[in-house]
Amino acid sequence: MIRRHCYLLFAGLAACGGSTPAPKATATPVSRVAETASAEDVDKLWNEAVHEVRRGKWSKAVKHLERALLEFSPGDERIPQAHLWLGEAHFAMGDNLDAAREFRKTSDDTPNDPLAPEALLRVGDAYADLWRRPELDPSYGQTALATYQELVNRYPGTEAAKRAQARINDLQERFAYKEYKAALFYMRLKAYDSAILYLKDLVATYPRSTVAPDALIHLVQAYRTLGYKEDVQETCGYIRRFHSTAPGVGKACPEGPEPS
């Protein structure tokens, strides 16, 4: 514990102490470590942190891990693991932004550590978890997507990169669905030009998404409503080539010349 000392700042001030009762010391669950901790003290503190992590006692784990990080010497090989576990503790408690910061310390401060790819994956997970509904502001989803792509580029071929690619595919599906819902909203309002912009962007950006065939069919409907015959023919040709078996294609793009 850090002792509190009273110092006489100016002559004439009352001396510290007097009749005012001293504040009571507060108990802390974290082991006491001297200002210059011995290696044994640091090891003990670390072992306590590991114990709390394994038990899933995240609040206690945070206290022990933060204290251990203060005591570690620069370059201690346990530092990347401590930041990773600290990130997991914050994530488990719902503090996603704090979790992302701790994960980043492992991936960015020690980029050559074997834990760095996993830590960067967890950065993306922390942001992705904050974008749970496609209709909400996609900023966190975009940050997650950029993080996963960063992982794939920085650590290609790693297991973490493979998992990141799967998460990229999932996020792209969600972004495509968001565009699709926006397009349908404008279709219902008969604001076809606005709907066309969303549908074209969806098909161009997420051509392999599961909603891409439906988006193309709605695009044909919008073109046909506005009398854009050449666009109808071009889009139907694309649909027949790449999505010929999708439901509704035969009705949206019947064989034969486009009716006048």
C-alpha positions in Angstrom: 0.0 0.0 0.0 1.1 3.5 -0.8 1.5 5.4 2.4 0.1 8.9 2.6 2.4 11.5 4.1 1.6 15.0 5.1 4.1 17.7 4.3 4.4 21.1 5.7 4.0 23.4 2.7 4.2 26.8 4.3 5.2 28.1 7.7 2.2 28.6 9.9 0.0 25.8 8.5 -1.3 23.4 11.0 0.7 20.2 11.3 -0.8 17.1 9.8 -2.5 14.7 12.2 -4.3 16.5 15.0 -7.6 15.3 16.1 -8.8 14.4 12.6 -9.1 10.6 12.4 -6.9 9.0 9.7 -8.9 7.4 6.8 -9.4 3.7 7.1 -7.4 1.5 4.8 -9.5 -0.4 2.3 -9.0 -4.1 1.6 -8.1 -5.3 -1.8 -8.2 -8.8 -3.2 -5.0 -8.3 -5.2 -1.9 -9.6 -3.5 0.4 -6.9 -2.1 3.6 -6.4 -4.0 6.4 -4.3 -2.9 7.4 -1.2 -4.9 10.3 -3.2 -6.3 8.7 -6.6 -6.6 10.9 -9.7 -6.6 10.6 -12.3 -9.3 8.8 -14.6 -6.9 6.3 -11.9 -6.1 5.5 -11.3 -9.7 5.2 -15.0 -10.4 2.8 -15.3 -7.6 0.7 -12.4 -8.9 0.7 -13.9 -12.4 -0.3 -17.4 -11.1 -3.3 -15.8 -9.2 -4.3 -14.1 -12.5 -4.1 -17.3 -14.4 -6.2 -19.0 -11.7 -9.0 -16.4 -12.0 -9.0 -16.6 -15.8 -9.4 -20.4 -15.7 -12.2 -20.1 -13.3 -13.9 -17.5 -15.4 -13.9 -15.0 -12.6 -13.5 -12.1 -15.0 -13.7 -9.1 -12.6 -11.0 -10.6 -10.3 -9.0 -11.6 -13.4 -9.0 -8.0 -14.6 -7.6 -6.7 -11.3 -4.8 -9.4 -11.2 -3.9 -9.0 -14.8 -3.7 -5.2 -14.6 -1.5 -5.4 -11.5 0.7 -8.1 -13.2 1.2 -5.9 -16.2 2.4 -3.1 -14.0 5.0 -5.3 -12.4 6.3 -7.1 -15.5 9.7 -6.0 -16.7 9.8 -4.7 -20.3 10.0 -7.6 -22.8 8.5 -10.2 -20.4 7.1 -13.0 -22.5 3.9 -13.1 -20.5 2.8 -9.5 -21.6 1.1 -10.6 -24.9 -0.9 -13.3 -23.1 -1.8 -10.9 -20.3 -3.3 -8.4 -22.7 -5.1 -11.1 -24.6 -6.7 -12.5 -21.4 -7.5 -9.0 -20.3 -9.3 -8.5 -23.6 -11.2 -11.7 -23.1 -12.2 -10.6 -19.6 -13.5 -7.3 -20.8 -15.3 -9.0 -23.7 -17.0 -11.5 -21.3 -18.2 -8.6 -19.2 -19.6 -6.7 -22.2 -16.9 -4.0 -22.3 -16.3 -4.5 -26.0 -14.3 -1.3 -26.7 -12.0 -2.0 -23.8 -11.6 -5.5 -25.0 -10.7 -4.4 -28.5 -8.0 -2.0 -27.1 -6.4 -4.8 -25.1 -6.5 -7.3 -28.0 -4.8 -4.6 -30.1 -2.0 -4.3 -27.6 -1.1 -7.9 -28.3 -1.5 -7.7 -32.1 0.2 -4.4 -32.6 2.8 -4.1 -29.7 4.0 -7.7 -30.3 3.2 -8.4 -33.9 5.6 -11.4 -34.2 4.2 -13.2 -31.1 2.3 -16.4 -32.0 -0.8 -14.9 -30.2 -0.9 -11.8 -32.5 -3.1 -13.3 -35.2 -5.6 -14.6 -32.6 -5.6 -11.3 -30.9 -6.4 -9.4 -34.1 -9.2 -11.9 -34.8 -10.7 -11.0 -31.4 -10.5 -7.3 -32.2 -12.8 -7.9 -35.1 -15.1 -10.1 -33.0 -15.4 -7.3 -30.4 -16.5 -4.8 -33.0 -18.7 -7.3 -34.9 -20.6 -8.1 -31.7 -21.5 -4.4 -31.4 -23.3 -4.6 -34.8 -25.9 -7.2 -34.1 -28.8 -5.8 -36.2 -28.3 -4.9 -39.9 -30.7 -2.0 -39.7 -28.6 -0.2 -37.2 -25.6 2.1 -37.9 -23.1 -0.2 -39.6 -20.0 1.7 -38.3 -18.9 -1.1 -36.0 -19.6 -3.7 -38.6 -17.4 -1.8 -41.1 -14.6 -1.6 -38.5 -14.9 -5.4 -37.9 -14.8 -6.1 -41.6 -11.7 -3.9 -42.0 -10.0 -5.7 -39.1 -10.7 -9.2 -40.4 -9.3 -8.1 -43.8 -6.3 -6.7 -42.1 -5.7 -10.1 -40.4 -6.0 -11.9 -43.7 -3.4 -9.6 -45.2 -1.0 -9.6 -42.3 -1.1 -13.2 -41.4 -2.1 -15.2 -44.5 -2.4 -18.9 -44.2 -2.8 -18.9 -40.4 -5.7 -20.6 -38.7 -6.9 -17.2 -37.5 -6.9 -15.9 -41.0 -9.1 -18.8 -42.2 -11.6 -18.0 -39.4 -11.4 -14.3 -40.3 -12.4 -15.1 -43.9 -15.5 -17.0 -42.7 -16.4 -14.0 -40.6 -15.8 -11.7 -43.6 -18.3 -13.7 -45.6 -20.9 -13.5 -42.9 -20.5 -9.7 -42.6 -20.8 -9.3 -46.3 -24.1 -11.2 -46.2 -25.3 -8.8 -43.5 -24.2 -5.7 -45.4 -25.9 -7.1 -48.6 -29.1 -7.7 -46.6 -29.0 -4.1 -45.3 -28.8 -2.8 -48.9 -31.6 -5.1 -49.9 -33.9 -3.9 -47.2 -33.2 -0.3 -48.1 -34.0 -1.0 -51.8 -37.3 -2.7 -50.9 -38.2 0.3 -48.8 -37.9 2.5 -51.8 -39.6 0.0 -54.0 -42.7 0.2 -51.7 -42.6 4.0 -52.0 -42.4 3.7 -55.8 -39.1 5.7 -55.6 -37.7 3.4 -58.3 -34.6 5.5 -59.1 -33.5 5.3 -55.5 -34.2 1.6 -55.3 -32.2 1.1 -58.5 -29.2 2.8 -56.9 -29.3 0.4 -53.9 -29.9 -2.7 -56.0 -27.1 -2.0 -58.4 -24.7 -1.3 -55.6 -25.6 -4.5 -53.8 -25.1 -6.6 -56.9 -21.8 -4.9 -57.7 -20.4 -5.1 -54.2 -21.8 -8.4 -53.0 -22.4 -10.5 -56.2 -22.1 -13.8 -54.3 -24.5 -12.9 -51.5 -27.6 -15.0 -51.1 -29.9 -12.0 -51.8 -28.1 -11.1 -55.0 -30.6 -13.1 -57.3 -33.6 -11.5 -55.6 -31.9 -8.1 -55.9 -31.5 -8.6 -59.7 -35.1 -9.6 -60.1 -36.3 -6.5 -58.3 -33.9 -4.5 -60.5 -35.6 -5.9 -63.6 -38.9 -4.9 -62.1 -37.8 -1.4 -61.5 -36.3 -1.0 -64.9 -39.5 -2.4 -66.5 -41.7 -0.1 -64.5 -39.7 2.9 -65.7 -39.6 1.7 -69.3 -35.8 1.1 -69.4 -36.0 -1.7 -72.0 -32.2 -1.9 -72.7 -31.5 -2.2 -69.0 -34.1 -4.9 -68.7 -32.5 -6.9 -71.5 -29.0 -6.5 -70.2 -29.9 -7.4 -66.6 -32.0 -10.4 -67.7 -29.1 -11.7 -69.8 -26.9 -11.5 -66.7 -29.5 -13.3 -64.6 -29.8 -16.1 -67.1 -26.1 -16.5 -67.2 -25.3 -16.5 -63.5 -28.6 -17.2 -61.7 -30.7 -19.2 -64.1 -32.0 -21.6 -61.4 -33.0 -18.9 -58.9 -36.7 -18.8 -58.0 -38.6 -16.2 -60.0 -36.2 -15.9 -62.8 -38.5 -17.4 -65.4 -41.3 -14.9 -64.5 -39.0 -11.9 -64.3 -37.1 -12.7 -67.5 -39.3 -14.8 -69.8 -37.7 -16.1 -73.0 -38.4 -14.2 -76.2 -38.4 -10.6 -77.1 -39.2 -8.0 -74.4 -42.9 -6.9 -74.8 -43.5 -3.4 -76.2 
